[in-house]
């Protein structure tokens, strides 16, 4: 460059510069058109060899849970049938050391209640029909004077024997009577008591009671035509000649003493008899006279037997001695299970 020339002298003109610039731009455009559009430094090779993988999210449809099959109900437990236990012969509760069972063995034995499943309908109670007065009830009677009888008592309860003493007090004062029987074993006792009147037909009880731990009674109400019970059981009809379970033995004695020839072997006596809960007809059969060996000595006695008519009836055997005005010298009561109470005369004394 020559001295004194302008700094840009000899340089390309602006036109030349514009042409060069346009040329450079055109070359870069050609180069860019031949290159791929992906510029990821780490994935260029994969992008050149594979098609892009496009994904989408598909929402799962709600699944309704399958219904569980209904559970099988547990089979019902069948209750055991409440059958009536079969009684074993001579089976009874174990007696205590005071002879309670022996004294209590002549308590009324009621039939076992039916199981609940058998009680389908409530049947109204039917009052017992009292018997019509029998010829024996209207026969002549001879009632004994006051006397006291003592007995040796043997009882069997649950195959175990018991021993006790019995005292039967009979008191007659004018038209009234008072009969009491007490059976004692050690510190325990049981009492039967009958109060009433003496009539031309014999005895007419007004009140009958039994006492062991507590007392229960039957009341004879001829004016109302009924017999009532403190045990809260239905009333029973009253009829002339009705007896209780103690007076019945003195009524039998009065009938036998009043006309002995009338009561021959195999003849019968029917007496309407009340206990603590009901009244029923007791039918006695007369058998032949027997000779008994008693604690009081040998005595001839006429035997009468009340045989059971139903399953739980008591068998009652009574012996009446003609030499003692037909007073009862032996009374034996036997129960359905074989237990018994046997009273045998040991002493006859004034009251």
Secondary structure as GFF3:
##gff-version 3
##sequence-region A 1 351
A	DSSP	alpha_helix	14	33	.	.	.	ID=ss1
A	DSSP	alpha_helix	44	49	.	.	.	ID=ss2
A	DSSP	alpha_helix	100	104	.	.	.	ID=ss3
A	DSSP	three_ten_helix	116	118	.	.	.	ID=ss4
A	DSSP	beta_strand	147	157	.	.	.	ID=ss5
A	DSSP	beta_strand	160	173	.	.	.	ID=ss6
A	DSSP	beta_strand	176	185	.	.	.	ID=ss7
A	DSSP	beta_strand	188	199	.	.	.	ID=ss8
A	DSSP	beta_strand	202	211	.	.	.	ID=ss9
A	DSSP	beta_strand	215	221	.	.	.	ID=ss10
A	DSSP	beta_strand	226	229	.	.	.	ID=ss11
A	DSSP	beta_strand	236	237	.	.	.	ID=ss12
A	DSSP	beta_strand	243	244	.	.	.	ID=ss13
A	DSSP	alpha_helix	247	258	.	.	.	ID=ss14
A	DSSP	three_ten_helix	260	262	.	.	.	ID=ss15
A	DSSP	beta_strand	268	274	.	.	.	ID=ss16
A	DSSP	beta_strand	279	294	.	.	.	ID=ss17
A	DSSP	beta_strand	297	306	.	.	.	ID=ss18
A	DSSP	beta_strand	315	321	.	.	.	ID=ss19
A	DSSP	three_ten_helix	322	324	.	.	.	ID=ss20
A	DSSP	beta_strand	327	334	.	.	.	ID=ss21
A	DSSP	beta_strand	340	349	.	.	.	ID=ss22
###
